[in-house]
Amino acid sequence: MIIVDQERCKGCSICTKFCPKNVIGHSGVFNKAGYDYVEPQNEDCISCGICSQVCPEGAITVKKEDKVVYSRPQVLTDSAFTYCPGCSHGVINRIIGEIIDEMGLAEETIGVTPIGCSIFIYKNFKVDYVEGAHGRAPAVATGIKRVYPDKFVFTYQGDGDIGAIGLGEAMYAAIRDENFTIVFVNNGNYGMTGGQVAPTTLLGTVTTTTPKGKTVHEGYPVRICETFATVGSDNAYIARGAVDTPANIRKTKQYIKKAFQHQLDKKGFSMVEVLGACPTNWKLDPVKALDKITDTVIPYFPLGEIKVGKEA
Ligand SMILES: Cc1ncc(C[n+]2csc(CCOP(=O)(O)OP(=O)(O)O)c2C)c(N)n1
């Protein structure tokens, strides 16, 4: 059985796409924020938990008889996410929350954000956060981790942040084999500022700064993980996941967990890229935006572990 937090739901329809039993549908009722929230339409739920795994708002609790199969991670605050409907930042925040709960890291964690939609993570977690300037999170994280080597430190960044203005800071953290973890979200554009072209934007893509489509004039799309894999320690951990399907969400969670463990084992630099959707700036509904990741983005940015340290 599923319980939907009606006030958290933003009606993005991603749960309805993936429910294997077609249990979930729109209620036709609008919550206080103005969204037509979803609710169960029949009794066919098999408590598989997929709806809650794909929900970008952490709005669905799944129970089997009296047992909770899935619920919102404990480390998340009660406040609703402020991302746009269907934004992948929500799913990625939730996965990180699940891992922090499972690994018991809440008390030890210091998160570092730069500027971009990634910044909102600090409102969503009951852990310590420090905010750096745009692109500078890896420099700030370097200082924190060197002073507090036993704290668990991770940065949470955007693709514009890590691939353009902050490329030097991030790459030098890898070159110096700093013992913290970078998680960055590749949504193919500068999300917060309205969808400008980013280093990861695919050729031909129309953005607010490439109205005729991106060309090599703005640069070939950068495969950040592969580039970083050429520098630094042979023992670094670098992987790329995506959140377009339940299977890929689960795989991405494994990569991030592995990266976090790499840091806890003091093995040096770790980084996970997550391919996500920005439905608002892509001008697609949330379900079609996920299809775009599957059909167009993943073929250019292959998923998997890109650098697995010899001792990993
Ligand atoms: C030094 C500096 N330059 C530019 C900006 C404006 N700015 C704020 S967010 C942002 C884009 C962030 O894009 P990205 O890193 O891809 O993250 P997203 O918002 O897509 O998650 C820019 C350019 C700024 N805040 N500071």
The ligand as an SDF file (V2000), in Angstrom:
LIG
                    3D

 26 27  0  0  0  0  0  0  0  0999 V2000
   31.1890   34.0160   -9.6970 C   0  0  0  0  0  0  0  0  0  0  0  0
   29.7760   33.7860  -10.1770 C   0  0  0  0  0  0  0  0  0  0  0  0
   29.5220   33.7860  -11.5060 N   0  0  0  0  0  0  0  0  0  0  0  0
   28.2860   33.5780  -11.9620 C   0  0  0  0  0  0  0  0  0  0  0  0
   27.2370   33.3760  -11.0870 C   0  0  0  0  0  0  0  0  0  0  0  0
   25.8410   33.1730  -11.6140 C   0  0  0  0  0  0  0  0  0  0  0  0
   25.3670   31.8060  -11.5110 N   0  0  0  0  0  0  0  0  0  0  0  0
   24.6240   31.3830  -10.4690 C   0  0  0  0  0  0  0  0  0  0  0  0
   24.1280   29.8010  -10.6410 S   0  0  0  0  0  0  0  0  0  0  0  0
   24.9080   29.6600  -12.1350 C   0  0  0  0  0  0  0  0  0  0  0  0
   24.8040   28.4250  -12.9830 C   0  0  0  0  0  0  0  0  0  0  0  0
   24.8800   27.1420  -12.2520 C   0  0  0  0  0  0  0  0  0  0  0  0
   24.7550   26.0780  -13.1710 O   0  0  0  0  0  0  0  0  0  0  0  0
   25.1830   24.6100  -12.8070 P   0  0  0  0  0  0  0  0  0  0  0  0
   26.4600   24.6120  -12.0730 O   0  0  0  0  0  0  0  0  0  0  0  0
   25.1340   23.7750  -14.0400 O   0  0  0  0  0  0  0  0  0  0  0  0
   24.0700   24.1300  -11.7580 O   0  0  0  0  0  0  0  0  0  0  0  0
   22.4850   23.9320  -11.8990 P   0  0  0  0  0  0  0  0  0  0  0  0
   21.8530   25.2350  -11.4810 O   0  0  0  0  0  0  0  0  0  0  0  0
   22.1870   23.5420  -13.3140 O   0  0  0  0  0  0  0  0  0  0  0  0
   22.1680   22.8230  -10.9410 O   0  0  0  0  0  0  0  0  0  0  0  0
   25.5560   30.8520  -12.4830 C   0  0  0  0  0  0  0  0  0  0  0  0
   26.3060   31.0700  -13.7310 C   0  0  0  0  0  0  0  0  0  0  0  0
   27.5510   33.4050   -9.7060 C   0  0  0  0  0  0  0  0  0  0  0  0
   26.5870   33.1900   -8.7860 N   0  0  0  0  0  0  0  0  0  0  0  0
   28.7930   33.5970   -9.2820 N   0  0  0  0  0  0  0  0  0  0  0  0
  1  2  1  0
  2  3  1  0
  2 26  2  0
  3  4  2  0
  4  5  1  0
  5  6  1  0
  5 24  2  0
  6  7  1  0
  7  8  2  0
  7 22  1  0
  8  9  1  0
  9 10  1  0
 10 11  1  0
 10 22  2  0
 11 12  1  0
 12 13  1  0
 13 14  1  0
 14 15  2  0
 14 16  1  0
 14 17  1  0
 17 18  1  0
 18 19  2  0
 18 20  1  0
 18 21  1  0
 22 23  1  0
 24 25  1  0
 24 26  1  0
M  CHG  1   7   1
M  END
$$$$
